[in-house]
Amino acid sequence: MSTPASQWAPIALSTVEFEVCWERLHLGEPPYVLEVPSPGRTHEERQQIVESVLDGLRYRGLADGHWFHPDLVERMELLADCSWAVDARLIADRMIRARGAVAGRRGVLAVIDEETVTLSALPDHLVLGEVVALAGDAPVGRSTSASVRAATLDAAAEVSADARSLAENLIREGERPDDARALAHMLSGVGFRGQFSVVVGNRRGPWVVGFHNTPESRHLQLRRNGWVTIAPVSGQQLVRHVRELLDATPRD
């Protein structure tokens, strides 16, 4: 069986290939962020799909007559059985999903972009930063952070047509005017957005780290203990917030 040029060389699979490999490796139910359709409505259709996938993997040196390439096996197994993982969902004109997983000093990053799954081996200490880096760069705003009650924000957002009416509705419900106006401004014109969550063993993190871009800058979104906080955020600060979430998640 041929080997990749480097142990760090990315492996690109179609979503169909990824799903077939996952099933053949008996990895169980995939994490939600890695779920892809399982094609083949009948046993015969499914068998044809599996054989076609295996033929394609053999042609590319990712399998032989006996089994999958060891690099592919290691990356797939690490996604399913890891010490901790960071999951990402990023939404612009399409959704990009990702999982960075670590066990010991080994790491892997899986990115699902439309019909392609890219698996990259990484040292453990790079995984968290590489997952967050998928969000790309954005200017850092000059606004100050603002916090309001989550229930109040949810109710106000349902009946508000724009930033001005959102601020007015928040104030009407008892939020501080400065916080209400600042938060409404930072929520005006939301475009690219996403969130990061973590898993440690079998435990999910106690909150998620969200962000969104406006025409002016990027903003952090945190929903914790009944409050929502919106604040300007840099790439390094976003990494720190995800690391804080990872550190706050109980170990088994």
N, C-alpha and C positions, 0 to 999 in steps of 0.2 A: 504494500500500500504506500503510495506517495505521501509525503509530509508537506505541510505548509512551509513557506520560505522562512518563517519565524514563528516562535511560540506565541508571539503577540499579534500575529497577522489576523485581522478580522475574518470571520466566516459569515458569508451572506447566504441566507436561505429564503426561499419563498415561505409564505405563511403555511402553505400546504406541506412543504417539506418539514417545517418546524413541528407542525402538529403530528405528522407521521413519526418523526424521530422521537417526540415526547412519548407517544403511545408505545412504540417498539421498545423503548428503554424502560417501560413500566414505572414511570415517574409519578403516577397518581394524578389527582386533579391539579391542573396548573393554577398558579396564583391568578387572581382576577385580572390583574394588569397584563398578564401574558395570554389570556384566553383568545383563541382564534377559532374560526369555524372548522368543524370536522366534516369534510366532504365525503360523499358516497352514501346514497340512500339505500342501496341494497348491498348484500354481501359481495356480489359479483362486481359492482361498481367500486366498492371499497378496495377489493383485491387488486383491481386494475390500477387504481390510483396509487396504492402502496408499491406495486411493482414498478410503475413509472417513476415514482420518487426514488426508489432504490437504484434503478438504472441510472438516473441522472446523478445521484450522489457518487456512484461508482465511476462514472465518466469524469467527474471532477476530482476524483481522488479522496472523497470524503467517506467512502465505504469501499469494502471489497466483497468477495463472495461469502465472507463469514460475519463481518460486523462493521460497525461504524469506525471512522478514524478516531484514535484516542483523544485528540484535541477536542473534537466535537462532543464526544461522550463526556469528557471532563466538564466542559462548559455547560452542557445541558443538565448534568447531575448537580452541579453547583447551584444552578438556578432553583432547583427543586429542594435541595437540602443544604441550607446555609446557616451560619451563626446569626447573621443579621442581613437585612436588605433594605434598600431605599427604593421606593416605587415613585414614578413620575407620570403625570398625565398633563400634556401640554396641548393647548387648543389655539389654533389660529384659523387658517382656511381648512385645516384638517386636524385630526387628533394624532399626536405622537405619544406612544406609551413606552415606558422603559422600566427596567429593574436592574439595579446594581446589587450584586450579592457577594458576600464574603464568608469564607470559612478558613480559619487560620490566617496564613499569609497569602492565600489565593483569592482572587476576585474575578468577577465576570460582569460585563455590562451587556444587556440585551436591549435593543431598540427596535420597536415595531413601527415602521413608517409605511402606511398604506399596505402593500402586499409583500413587503420585504422585512425580514428579521435579521438584524446584524448582531453577531455575537463577538465580543472583544474580550480577550483575557487581559487582566490588569493586576498590578500589585495591590494588596488590600488597602494601602494607605491612599490610593488614588481614586478609589471607587466613588466615595461620596461626592467629591469635587467634580468628577466627570459626569455624574448624574445631573447635578445642579447646572453644570456648564451647558447642558442641552437647551437651557432656557436662553442662551445667548447673552449678548450685552445690551444694555439700555442706559440712557442718562439717569442720573440720580436727581430727584426733585429737591426743591428747597422748602417744601412744606414741613410742618411739624406733625408729629404723630397725633392721632385722635382716636378716642375710644368711646363707644356707646354700647348700650345694652343690646345684646343680640336679638332678643325678641322684639324690641322696639324697632331696630333696623329692618328686620324681616317684614314687620307689619307696614312700616313706612314705605319700603321699597315697592310693595304691591300696589300702592295707590299713588305713587309719584311718577310724573312724566319726565322730569328732568332734574338736574342737580339742585336748582333753586327750590322746587317743590319738595324734594327730598329733605333739604335742610329745614324748610318750614315745618314739615310734618314731624321731623325729629324734635325740633324745639317745642312744638305743640304738645308732644308726649313727654316733655320734661327733661330732655337732654340739654346740656350746656350749649348756648349759642355758638361759642367759638369752636367747640368740638364738632357740632352738627354741620357748620358751614365748611370747616376744613375737611371733614370726612366726605361730605357730598362733593366737594371740588375734586378730591382724589379719586372719586368713583365716576367722574364725568368722562365719557368717551373711552370706555374700556375696550381694548382690542385684544391683543395676544394675552393669554392668561394660562395659569396652570397651578398645580399643587403637588406637594411632595408628602409622602407618608412613609412610615418605617415599620418594619417587623423585626422583632428580636426573638429568636426561637419561634414559639407559637403565639407570641404576644404582639398585638398591634400597638402602635404608639398612641398616647392619650389624646393627641390632637393632630392636625395636619398643618403644614406650612404652605400657605397660598400666596400667589402674587398675581399682579396684572399690570399691563402697560397701558398708559394713556398717551395721547399725542405729545405730552411734555416729558414723561418720565415713567419709571417703574416703581410700584408700590407693593409693600408687604401686606398680607392679610392673615391675621391670627384670630381664631375664634376659640376662646378658652374661658372656662368658669363663668359662662353666661355673658361674656363681653366680646365684642369685636373691636380689634385694633387695626387701623390702617396707618401705614407710615412709609415714607420714602425708604428705598432699600438699594444697596449696591450688590454686586455679585458676591463679594466677600462676606457681606452681612447676611446674604441669603444662605450661604454655606454654613455660617455660624448658627443660624436659626435651625437648620436641619440637623446639625450636629448636636445642638441643645436638645432637640426632640429625641434623637437617638439616645443620648445620655439619660434622658428622663424616662425612657421606656424600661420597665422592670425586666430583669433577666430571670429565666426559669431556675 
